[in-house]
Amino acid sequence: MASEPTGENLLVDKVVLIPVDESEGALKAFTFYAETLHKPENVVHFVNVHYPEPPPSAFMASSAEIWADVLRKSQAKARANLNEYQKKAKDAGMGACKAWAKVGKPGEGICETAQELNVKLIVIGSRGLGKLRRTILGSVSDYVLHHANIPVFVVH
């Protein structure tokens, strides 16, 4: 007969994905994981999935150059954010964590990354939108919660 998982054995030797960006919700998710759930055996991955918006001028004659510049800047911002979280992880005694910067819709990119890396748990922050704003704007954490085929821990 299988036993129910407990807090002590829930994350032993597991692969964990923590989506990060510049938000307070991402920082809260990381902090909660580092202080509460992390085990030395766990393999931690960070992912930053960014979806750069094309500037209005991108539809002018030099749109390819402008769009390439937007993508470069977005990628550099994502990489800087990931480097920051890797440093935080090292400072928290979590060792080396892997980081992934991807372009696309955040919810879809997070779920795809989790599947590619054979992740066992996603720990994600929430922006704390109200029900109406979440319905209109959408919520990355809601998307991941409903589309990931693994446990998702949402930190409010």
Residue, then its C-alpha position, 0 to 999 in steps of 0.5 A: m500500500a502506497s503512503e501519502p507524501t509528507g513534507e519531508n519526502l515530497l521533494v527528495d531528489k526532485v527536479v524543481l522549476i521556478p519561473v522568474d521575472e522582475s516581479e515581487g511574486a517571483l521573488k516571493a516564490f523563490t524565497f518561499y522555496a529556498e526557506t521552506l521546500h529546498k533539499p540539497e538533493n533537489v535540482v533547481h531550474f529557473v526559467n524566464v519566458h519573455y514576450p517582447e511587444p513590438p514597438p509601433s515603429a516596427f511596422m515601418a521600413s526598417s522593421a527588421e532592425i528595430w524588431a531585432d533590437v527589441l529582441r536583443k534588449s529583451q533577451a539581455k534583460a531576461r539573462a540579467n534577471l536569471n543571473e540575479y536569481q542564480k546568485k540568490a540561489k548560491d547565496a542561499g546555499m542552494g548550489a548551482c542552479k540552471a537557468w533558461a531564457k525563452v521567448g514566447k507566451p509565459g504560461e506556455g513557455i513555462c509548461e513546455t520547459a517543465q516538460e522538456l526538463n522532466v520537472k516534478l514541481i513548479v513553484i510560481g509566484s502570483r501577481g495577486l490580481g483580483k478576479l476581474r483583472r485576472t479574467i480580463l488580463g489572464s494570469v500566468s500562474d492560472y495558466v500553468l496551474h491548469h495546463a501543467n501535468i505536474p504539481v504546481f505550488v502557487v505562492h501568493 
